């Protein structure tokens, strides 16, 4: 399996979140977005403690890996992530993103993920000040800005998250580091241009791809990509 970080030739990465897929036909939904132009697959892992919902664990991730060669981007919204990072590594992910709000993540767990040969990300919730990321910048490949309150799919985009993206983009530029900004929550073709203008380059979208009322996943991915690339 190729564990190297995938970078889109267009400059924008579209990462469908399988949280919004139909788990009764998950392999089929995975193939639909893979064949429809997805760059990554985003895996929202929730434990019912750090966030109020429960999603899935390493066994489902292993199933996703068995059914796709795409880059697998695991977002762990869990307490005690140190107990699980090795399991997700074995399941076949390419990157693991942890939350800055979880005690002990920086720098110890970020370093541990790096030592596994994986890409590593750090995420902040909408109300978390961006200053908490300062120590993490030296370790991470990706910063994930949550544009909804984590825990459930299908929420409305929080406009104030654009300010977080801008501040983080400015700080990364000051530090002159190769760090991508990812955004997750309420992303669709209507706001894709705004988040790219703010500095995001990896767009996670769930409901607007898997549950769009008019477009199939391929067309929904294209609509988001076209809007995002127009803003570059």
matplotlib code that plots the C-alpha trace (Angstrom):
import matplotlib.pyplot as plt

x = [0.0, 1.2, 1.5, 2.8, 0.7, -1.4, -1.4, -3.9, -2.5, -5.2, -4.2, -7.5, -8.3, -11.8, -12.3, -15.8, -16.7, -18.1, -20.0, -22.7, -22.5, -25.0, -23.4, -25.8, -24.0, -20.8, -18.5, -20.8, -20.8, -17.0, -16.7, -19.1, -17.0, -13.7, -14.9, -16.5, -13.2, -12.6, -9.0, -9.2, -11.7, -12.3, -13.0, -14.8, -14.2, -16.3, -16.4, -19.5, -17.3, -15.3, -18.3, -21.9, -22.2, -20.6, -19.6, -17.1, -13.7, -10.8, -12.8, -14.8, -11.6, -10.1, -13.2, -12.8, -9.1, -10.0, -12.4, -10.4, -6.9, -7.6, -5.7, -7.5, -7.7, -8.7, -10.1, -10.2, -12.8, -12.1, -10.7, -7.6, -6.4, -3.1, -5.0, -6.1, -3.6, -1.7, -5.0, -5.9, -2.4, -2.7, -6.2, -4.5, -4.9, -2.5, -3.0, -4.4, -5.7, -6.2, -7.9, -5.9, -8.6, -7.5, -4.8, -1.5, -1.8, 0.9, 3.6, 3.8, 1.0, 1.8, 5.4, 4.2, 2.1, 5.0, 7.2, 4.6, 5.4, 1.9, 1.0, -0.3, -2.9, -4.2, -7.8, -9.6, -13.3, -15.1, -14.7, -11.1, -8.6, -6.1, -3.3, -3.5, -1.9, 1.4, 3.4, 1.8, 3.0, 6.4, 5.0, 2.0, 1.3, -2.3, -4.5, -8.2, -10.5, -14.0, -16.7, -19.4, -19.6, -18.2, -20.4, -23.0, -23.2, -25.5, -24.9, -24.8, -21.5, -20.3, -19.2, -16.8, -14.6, -13.3, -11.5, -9.8, -8.7, -7.3, -5.4, -3.9, -2.9, -1.2, 0.7, 1.8, 3.1, 5.0, 6.6, 7.3, 6.1, 4.5, 1.2, -2.2, -5.3, -8.4, -11.9, -14.8, -18.4, -21.2, -19.0, -20.7, -20.4, -21.9, -19.1, -16.2, -14.9, -14.9, -13.0, -10.4, -10.0, -9.5, -6.6, -8.1, -6.9, -8.5, -12.3, -14.2, -17.8, -20.3, -24.0, -23.4, -21.9, -23.6, -27.1, -27.4, -31.0, -30.3, -26.7, -25.1, -21.8, -19.6, -21.6, -21.5, -17.8, -17.3, -19.5, -17.4, -14.1, -15.1, -16.2, -13.0, -10.6, -12.2, -11.1, -7.5]
y = [0.0, 3.5, 5.5, 8.7, 11.9, 12.5, 16.1, 17.1, 18.4, 21.1, 22.4, 21.4, 18.1, 16.9, 14.4, 12.8, 11.9, 8.3, 9.3, 10.4, 7.3, 4.4, 1.8, -0.8, -0.5, 1.1, -0.6, 0.7, 4.2, 4.2, 3.2, 5.9, 8.7, 7.0, 6.8, 10.2, 12.1, 12.0, 12.5, 11.3, 9.5, 11.2, 8.9, 10.5, 8.4, 9.2, 7.6, 9.0, 10.8, 13.5, 14.1, 12.9, 10.6, 7.1, 6.2, 3.4, 2.0, 0.2, -2.7, -0.4, 1.4, -1.9, -2.6, 0.8, 0.1, -3.3, -1.6, 1.5, 2.6, 6.2, 8.1, 7.5, 10.4, 9.4, 12.1, 10.8, 12.6, 10.5, 10.6, 8.5, 8.4, 6.9, 3.6, 3.5, 5.1, 1.8, 0.1, 2.6, 2.4, -1.4, -0.8, 1.0, 4.8, 7.3, 10.0, 10.5, 13.8, 14.4, 17.2, 19.9, 19.9, 16.4, 16.5, 15.0, 15.2, 17.8, 16.8, 13.2, 11.6, 13.7, 12.4, 8.9, 9.0, 10.5, 7.6, 5.2, 6.8, 8.4, 12.0, 13.7, 16.4, 18.6, 19.8, 22.6, 23.0, 26.3, 27.9, 26.9, 29.8, 29.2, 30.0, 26.5, 25.2, 27.0, 24.1, 21.7, 23.5, 21.9, 18.4, 18.4, 18.0, 19.2, 21.5, 20.7, 23.5, 22.4, 24.5, 22.8, 21.6, 18.0, 15.0, 14.9, 15.2, 17.5, 20.7, 24.2, 25.8, 28.3, 31.4, 32.5, 29.5, 31.4, 33.7, 30.7, 29.5, 33.0, 33.2, 29.7, 30.4, 33.6, 31.8, 28.9, 31.4, 33.2, 29.9, 28.9, 25.4, 22.9, 22.4, 22.0, 23.5, 21.2, 22.3, 20.0, 20.8, 22.0, 22.3, 22.4, 24.1, 27.3, 28.0, 26.1, 29.2, 31.2, 28.5, 28.3, 32.1, 32.0, 29.5, 26.0, 23.5, 20.2, 20.2, 17.5, 17.1, 14.5, 15.3, 17.6, 14.6, 11.5, 13.0, 15.8, 16.1, 16.8, 15.6, 12.2, 12.0, 12.5, 15.6, 16.9, 16.4, 18.2, 21.1, 21.5, 21.2, 23.7, 26.3, 25.7, 25.9, 29.0, 30.7, 29.8]
z = [0.0, -0.9, 2.3, 0.7, 0.9, -2.1, -3.5, -6.1, -9.3, -9.3, -5.9, -4.2, -2.5, -2.2, 0.6, 0.9, 4.5, 4.6, 7.7, 5.2, 3.1, 3.1, 5.4, 4.0, 0.7, 1.8, -0.8, -3.5, -2.2, -1.8, -5.5, -6.5, -5.1, -6.1, -9.7, -9.4, -8.8, -5.0, -4.0, -0.4, 1.8, 5.2, 8.2, 11.1, 14.1, 17.2, 20.6, 22.3, 24.9, 23.2, 21.0, 21.7, 18.7, 18.0, 14.5, 13.7, 14.5, 13.0, 11.6, 9.4, 8.3, 7.4, 5.2, 3.6, 2.9, 1.4, -1.0, -2.0, -2.9, -2.1, 0.6, 3.9, 6.2, 9.8, 12.0, 15.6, 17.7, 20.7, 24.2, 24.9, 21.2, 22.4, 22.8, 19.2, 16.9, 16.3, 15.5, 12.8, 11.4, 11.1, 9.5, 6.7, 7.1, 5.5, 8.0, 11.5, 12.8, 16.5, 18.4, 20.1, 22.8, 24.0, 26.7, 25.8, 22.0, 21.6, 21.1, 22.3, 20.2, 17.1, 17.3, 17.8, 14.6, 12.7, 13.9, 12.3, 8.9, 8.7, 8.0, 11.1, 11.6, 14.4, 14.6, 16.4, 17.2, 16.1, 19.6, 20.2, 19.8, 17.0, 19.4, 20.9, 17.7, 18.2, 19.5, 17.0, 13.8, 14.0, 13.9, 11.6, 7.9, 8.2, 10.3, 10.3, 11.0, 12.1, 10.5, 12.5, 16.1, 15.8, 16.4, 13.7, 9.9, 8.0, 10.1, 8.7, 7.9, 10.6, 8.8, 11.6, 10.8, 7.8, 10.3, 11.8, 8.4, 7.6, 10.9, 10.5, 6.9, 7.9, 10.7, 8.5, 5.9, 8.7, 9.7, 6.1, 6.6, 4.2, 6.1, 4.4, 5.8, 5.8, 6.5, 7.6, 8.2, 6.0, 2.9, -0.5, -3.8, -2.4, 0.1, -1.4, -3.1, 0.2, 2.1, -0.6, -0.7, 3.1, 2.7, 2.9, 0.2, 1.4, 1.6, 3.5, 2.4, 3.4, 3.0, 0.0, -1.9, -0.6, 0.0, -2.6, -3.7, -7.3, -8.1, -8.0, -6.1, -9.2, -10.2, -6.6, -6.4, -9.7, -8.5, -5.3, -7.2, -9.9, -7.3, -5.2, -8.2, -9.5, -6.2, -6.5]

ax = plt.figure().add_subplot(projection="3d")
ax.plot(x, y, z, "-o")
ax.set_aspect("equal")
plt.show()
